[in-house]
Amino acid sequence: MLVGLFVDIPKPKCWPPPKVGDEQENDRVQELLAYGYKRDPVGDKIHTIFACIFMFCLPIDTVPSAVASAILIGYAVLRLPSTWRTITPALNSKIFMFLIAWAGWSVVTILWSSDKLVGLDHAKALRMVLLPVVLWPVMRHWNYLLVAFLAGVLLQNILQLSELIATIFGIENWLSSLDIRYFRGFEKHSGKLAMFMGFASLSWLGIIFNGKKHRIKAIFFFALATSGMFVTASLAVTVGYVLSVSLFGIYAIIQKKITIKQMFLAVVVVLVVTTSTWFAARDMVTLKVERAIQGVQEYYNGNIQSNNSTIMRLHWLSKTLSQSFDEPAVAHGVFGHGLGSVASIDFSEDAPKFKKTTEHIHNSYIQILYEEGVVGLLLFLLIFCSLALKSKQIVGNYGGTIYHICLALTLFWATVTFFENSQSSGRPLAMLILLCTFVMYFNKTRVQEKSQ
């Protein structure tokens, strides 16, 4: 019977939480997943809409994404009386356990940080670890969430095209008056935009190889997202993308999920896309590559006085790594200096031309080692390990290459963050956690489909 907007239905046993992917507990998992939307059908629809709005806003810019995430998290909290039983299977996922453990440890290290304000600022990004809990009640609509994200990237692609057309016809001044930045769409940071488009490109690649129904459309949108990624001239994202696509192709061919002919056609499409975008961004790409090569050569020749961003980053990494085990070595090595402490390092000590401090050294692994010690770095790496292992377990009606794409996306994020600090920025970190959420959910359905 209806009680207001709620339906009075039997409450399934929710404790101890059933293990996601356990055949013996599959029926209980399905009962719990169904309870939330059966108990509160109207709230479920509203929750799905807010989740789609968040996914749409995520690749666009910080402000709309922050507003959408606040609304989504707030509404998800209001729905907890109806959905907390539905969420319990996610709590037993090793991926989620490592996410929570790493985020919790990161926050704890602020206690001994030498710059607690910076630590607290970086800790704000960790709110994204709530996404599995927030999205789990509506994850059966995962395809809607994915489409919403891809639509947000498409909007950025359209704006990029308008910028390209404007430069061809010489109306850059009009764009400048609207505060639109060259080939960045609404995004202020080209690296972030490139990451979102890389995720979209790999997602479209998965759609291309997992179904024939929308393959032509998927190829078109794949080309659009890939060209949008390359035109930003982000070297870190390009390296991550090449590695992840190579992993996808080689592994999928070895597993006989795709043919060499199919992979060859995909390579041809990528080459056509890169060639066409080369004419739009060749000056920017050439300049970045030349400066990077020059910076590496000068740094290893002992010249760290040049005003080159590559030299500066190498100096940051070297100095941070050398101080990761300073006295007391055991305490700092195991527990770290505390979240935000990298901002207390004087980088101008050996290089007077460089800025004295920075909050981001553009390498997540070294920064986590310095700030959170071996404990924090190990927990961070365990997220990737569990994500890769659970991705390999995905089988069933989602398609033969879905777990290959999940592996490729994992490698993509892990590579990009080697050159960035994606763990301390909310939206880039959200991409990793969203990937974790999708893999957790696909793992849940693996047993369901296997048992049918």
C-alpha positions in Angstrom: 0.0 0.0 0.0 1.1 3.6 -0.6 2.0 5.6 2.5 2.3 9.1 1.1 4.9 8.8 -1.6 6.3 5.6 -0.2 5.4 2.0 -0.7 5.0 -0.3 2.2 7.0 -3.4 1.3 8.9 -6.1 3.3 12.4 -5.0 4.4 15.1 -7.4 3.2 17.9 -8.5 5.5 20.8 -6.1 5.1 23.3 -7.0 7.8 25.9 -8.3 7.5 26.3 -6.7 4.1 26.2 -9.3 1.3 29.4 -9.7 -0.8 29.1 -8.2 -4.2 29.9 -11.0 -6.7 29.1 -13.9 -4.3 26.8 -16.4 -6.0 25.4 -17.7 -2.7 24.3 -14.2 -1.7 23.2 -13.1 -5.2 19.4 -13.2 -4.4 19.9 -11.1 -1.3 22.0 -8.6 -3.3 19.2 -8.3 -5.9 16.5 -7.8 -3.1 18.5 -5.0 -1.5 19.2 -3.3 -4.9 15.5 -3.4 -5.7 14.3 -2.2 -2.3 15.3 1.5 -2.7 13.3 2.2 -5.9 10.4 -0.1 -5.0 10.1 1.7 -1.6 10.4 5.2 -3.0 9.6 5.2 -6.8 9.1 8.9 -7.1 12.3 9.7 -5.2 14.2 7.3 -7.4 13.2 9.1 -10.5 14.2 12.5 -9.1 17.5 10.9 -7.8 18.2 9.6 -11.3 17.6 13.1 -12.8 20.0 14.8 -10.3 22.6 12.1 -11.0 22.4 12.7 -14.8 22.6 16.5 -14.3 25.8 15.9 -12.2 27.3 13.6 -14.9 26.5 16.2 -17.6 28.0 19.1 -15.7 31.2 17.2 -14.6 33.1 17.7 -17.9 31.9 21.3 -18.4 33.4 23.4 -15.6 34.0 23.6 -11.8 31.1 25.8 -10.8 28.2 23.9 -12.4 29.8 20.6 -11.4 30.1 21.8 -7.7 26.5 23.0 -7.6 25.2 19.7 -9.2 27.3 17.5 -6.9 26.0 19.5 -3.8 22.4 19.0 -4.9 23.0 15.3 -5.7 24.7 14.6 -2.4 22.1 16.5 -0.4 19.2 14.7 -2.1 20.9 11.3 -1.6 21.3 12.1 2.1 17.5 12.9 2.3 16.7 9.6 0.7 18.9 7.5 3.0 15.9 6.2 5.1 14.7 4.5 1.9 18.0 3.6 0.3 20.5 2.7 3.0 19.6 -1.0 2.7 20.2 -0.8 -1.1 23.6 0.7 -0.5 24.9 -2.0 1.9 26.2 -4.4 -0.9 28.6 -1.6 -2.1 30.0 -1.4 1.4 31.5 -4.8 1.0 33.4 -4.1 -2.2 37.2 -4.2 -1.8 37.4 -1.2 -4.2 35.2 0.9 -1.9 37.1 -0.3 1.2 40.4 0.9 -0.3 38.9 4.2 -1.4 37.6 4.9 2.0 40.8 3.7 3.7 42.9 6.0 1.5 40.6 9.0 1.9 40.5 8.5 5.7 44.2 8.2 6.0 44.7 11.3 3.9 42.5 13.3 6.2 44.2 11.9 9.3 47.6 13.0 8.1 46.5 16.6 8.3 47.0 16.3 12.1 50.8 16.4 11.6 50.9 18.5 8.4 53.2 21.5 8.3 50.5 23.4 6.3 47.1 22.4 7.6 45.2 25.0 5.5 46.5 23.5 2.2 45.8 20.1 3.6 42.2 21.0 4.3 41.9 22.5 0.9 43.2 19.3 -0.8 40.9 17.2 1.4 37.9 18.9 -0.2 38.5 16.8 -3.3 38.0 13.7 -1.2 34.3 14.3 -0.9 34.1 12.5 -4.3 34.7 9.2 -2.4 31.0 9.5 -1.5 30.0 9.0 -5.2 29.6 5.2 -4.9 27.2 5.6 -2.0 25.4 8.5 -3.7 25.0 6.9 -7.1 24.5 3.2 -6.0 20.7 3.5 -5.6 20.3 4.5 -9.2 23.2 2.6 -10.8 20.8 0.3 -12.6 20.4 3.4 -14.9 24.2 3.4 -15.5 23.6 3.8 -19.3 21.7 7.1 -18.6 24.5 8.3 -16.5 27.1 7.4 -19.2 25.0 9.2 -21.9 24.7 12.3 -19.7 28.5 12.4 -19.3 29.1 11.9 -23.0 26.6 14.7 -23.7 28.5 17.1 -21.5 31.7 16.2 -23.4 29.8 16.7 -26.7 28.9 20.2 -25.6 32.5 21.0 -25.0 33.3 19.5 -28.5 30.8 21.8 -30.1 32.2 24.8 -28.4 35.7 23.7 -29.5 34.5 23.5 -33.1 33.1 27.1 -32.9 36.5 28.3 -31.6 38.2 26.5 -34.5 35.8 28.1 -37.0 36.3 31.5 -35.4 40.1 31.2 -35.8 39.8 30.2 -39.4 37.6 33.2 -40.2 39.7 35.6 -38.0 37.1 36.5 -35.4 39.1 35.7 -32.3 38.4 39.1 -30.8 34.7 38.3 -30.6 35.5 35.1 -28.8 37.8 36.9 -26.4 35.0 39.3 -25.5 32.9 36.3 -24.4 35.8 35.0 -22.3 36.1 31.8 -24.4 39.6 30.3 -24.3 41.3 28.9 -27.3 40.2 25.3 -27.9 39.2 24.8 -24.2 35.5 25.2 -24.4 34.1 26.2 -21.0 37.1 24.7 -19.2 39.9 26.8 -17.9 42.4 24.0 -17.6 43.2 22.2 -20.9 44.6 19.1 -19.1 41.3 18.5 -17.2 39.3 19.0 -20.5 41.6 16.5 -22.3 41.2 14.0 -19.5 37.4 14.1 -19.7 37.5 13.8 -23.5 40.0 10.9 -23.2 37.5 9.1 -20.9 34.7 9.8 -23.4 36.8 8.6 -26.4 37.6 5.3 -24.6 33.9 4.9 -23.7 32.9 5.4 -27.3 35.5 2.8 -28.3 33.9 0.4 -25.9 30.5 1.1 -27.5 31.9 0.6 -31.0 33.2 -2.9 -30.2 30.3 -4.0 -28.0 27.3 -3.5 -30.4 26.3 -2.9 -34.0 23.1 -1.0 -33.4 24.7 2.5 -33.0 28.2 1.8 -34.3 28.2 4.5 -37.1 27.0 7.2 -34.6 29.5 5.9 -32.0 32.4 6.2 -34.6 31.4 9.8 -35.3 31.3 10.8 -31.6 34.5 8.8 -30.9 36.2 10.8 -33.6 34.8 14.1 -32.2 35.9 13.3 -28.6 39.4 12.1 -29.7 40.0 15.1 -31.9 38.9 17.4 -29.0 41.3 15.6 -26.7 44.3 16.0 -29.1 43.5 19.6 -30.0 44.0 20.6 -26.3 47.7 19.6 -26.8 47.9 18.0 -23.4 51.0 15.8 -23.5 50.2 13.9 -20.3 46.8 12.9 -21.5 48.2 12.0 -25.0 50.8 9.6 -23.4 48.1 8.1 -21.2 45.7 7.7 -24.1 48.3 6.0 -26.4 49.2 3.6 -23.6 45.6 2.7 -22.7 44.5 2.2 -26.3 47.6 0.0 -26.9 46.7 -2.1 -23.9 43.1 -2.3 -25.0 44.1 -3.4 -28.5 46.8 -5.9 -27.6 44.8 -7.5 -24.7 41.5 -7.7 -26.7 43.3 -9.3 -29.7 45.1 -11.9 -27.4 41.8 -12.7 -25.7 40.1 -12.9 -29.2 37.5 -10.4 -28.3 38.2 -8.3 -31.4 39.9 -9.2 -34.7 43.1 -7.7 -36.0 41.0 -6.2 -38.9 38.8 -4.4 -36.4 41.7 -3.0 -34.5 43.3 -1.9 -37.8 40.2 0.0 -38.7 40.2 1.7 -35.3 43.9 2.7 -35.7 43.0 4.1 -39.2 40.2 6.2 -37.6 42.5 7.5 -34.9 45.2 8.4 -37.5 42.6 10.3 -39.6 41.5 12.1 -36.4 45.0 13.0 -35.3 46.0 14.1 -38.8 43.0 16.5 -39.1 43.5 17.9 -35.6 47.2 18.3 -36.3 46.5 21.2 -38.6 44.5 23.0 -35.9 47.0 22.5 -33.0 50.4 21.8 -34.6 52.0 25.0 -33.5 50.9 24.5 -29.9 51.9 20.8 -29.9 55.3 21.4 -31.6 56.1 24.2 -29.1 55.2 21.9 -26.1 57.2 18.9 -27.4 60.2 21.1 -28.2 60.2 22.7 -24.8 59.7 19.4 -23.0 62.7 17.8 -24.9 64.8 20.9 -24.3 63.9 20.9 -20.6 64.8 17.3 -20.0 68.2 17.7 -21.8 69.0 20.9 -19.8 68.0 19.4 -16.5 70.1 16.3 -16.9 73.0 18.5 -18.1 72.8 20.3 -14.7 71.1 23.4 -15.8 68.1 24.1 -13.5 68.2 27.9 -13.8 66.3 28.1 -17.1 62.7 29.3 -17.0 61.3 26.1 -18.5 58.2 24.4 -17.1 59.7 20.9 -17.7 62.8 21.8 -15.8 60.7 23.2 -13.0 58.6 20.1 -12.7 61.6 17.8 -12.7 63.1 20.0 -10.0 59.9 19.7 -7.9 59.9 15.9 -8.3 63.6 15.5 -7.5 63.5 17.7 -4.4 60.3 16.3 -3.0 61.5 12.7 -3.5 64.8 13.4 -1.8 63.0 14.9 1.2 60.4 12.1 1.5 62.7 10.1 3.9 64.3 13.0 5.8 64.8 12.8 9.6 63.1 11.1 11.3 63.3 8.8 8.3 61.0 6.0 9.7 58.2 8.4 10.8 58.3 10.4 7.6 58.8 7.4 5.3 55.9 5.4 6.8 53.4 8.1 7.9 54.5 11.0 5.7 54.8 14.7 6.4 51.0 15.3 6.3 48.5 16.3 3.6 49.4 19.7 2.2 53.0 19.7 3.5 54.5 19.9 0.1 53.6 23.5 0.1 56.2 24.0 2.9 59.1 22.9 0.8 61.4 25.7 -0.3 62.0 24.9 -4.0 63.9 28.1 -4.6 66.7 27.0 -2.3 68.7 25.4 -5.2 67.0 27.2 -8.0 66.5 30.9 -7.2 64.6 31.6 -10.5 61.8 29.2 -9.5 58.9 29.9 -7.3 59.6 29.3 -3.6 56.5 27.1 -3.0 53.9 25.1 -4.9 50.9 23.1 -3.7 51.1 20.6 -6.7 54.3 19.1 -8.0 52.5 17.4 -10.9 53.1 13.8 -9.9 50.5 12.2 -7.6 52.7 9.2 -6.6 55.6 11.3 -5.3 53.4 13.8 -3.6 51.4 11.1 -1.9 54.6 9.4 -0.8 55.9 12.7 0.7 52.7 13.8 2.3 51.1 10.4 3.3 54.1 8.1 3.5 54.3 4.5 2.4 51.0 3.8 4.1 49.1 6.4 1.9 50.9 5.4 -1.3 50.2 1.7 -0.7 46.5 2.4 -0.1 46.4 4.5 -3.3 48.0 1.8 -5.4 45.7 -0.8 -3.9 42.8 1.1 -5.5 44.2 0.5 -8.9 45.1 -3.1 -8.2 41.6 -3.9 -6.9 40.1 -1.9 -9.8 42.1 -3.9 -12.4 41.3 -7.3 -10.8 37.6 -6.6 -10.5 37.6 -5.3 -14.1 38.9 -8.6 -15.3 36.1 -10.5 -13.6 33.4 -8.7 -15.6 31.6 -10.9 -18.0 28.0 -11.4 -19.3 25.7 -9.4 -21.4 27.6 -6.1 -21.3 29.8 -7.3 -24.1 33.1 -9.0 -24.6 35.4 -6.0 -24.4 33.8 -4.1 -21.5 36.4 -5.2 -19.0 39.2 -4.4 -21.5 37.9 -0.9 -21.7 37.7 -0.7 -17.9 41.3 -1.8 -17.7 42.3 0.8 -20.3 40.5 3.5 -18.4 42.3 2.5 -15.2 45.7 2.7 -17.0 44.6 6.0 -18.6 43.9 7.7 -15.2 46.9 6.2 -13.5 49.2 7.4 -16.3 47.8 10.9 -16.5 48.1 11.4 -12.8 51.8 10.5 -13.1 52.2 14.0 -14.7 49.4 15.8 -12.8 47.9 15.9 -9.3 44.5 14.5 -10.1 44.1 13.1 -6.6 43.8 16.6 -5.1 41.3 18.0 -7.6 37.7 17.1 -7.3 36.6 16.6 -10.9 39.6 14.6 -12.1 39.4 12.5 -8.9 35.7 12.0 -9.6 36.6 10.2 -12.9 38.6 7.6 -11.0 35.8 7.1 -8.4 33.1 6.9 -11.1 35.1 4.2 -12.9 35.3 2.4 -9.5 31.5 2.7 -9.1 30.8 1.4 -12.6 33.1 -1.6 -12.1 31.6 -2.3 -8.7 28.2 -2.3 -10.2 29.2 -4.4 -13.3 30.7 -6.9 -10.9 27.4 -7.1 -9.0 25.6 -8.0 -12.2 28.2 -10.5 -13.3 26.8 -13.2 -11.0 23.3 -12.3 -11.8 23.8 -12.9 -15.5 26.1 -15.9 -15.0 23.4 -17.6 -12.9 20.6 -17.1 -15.5 
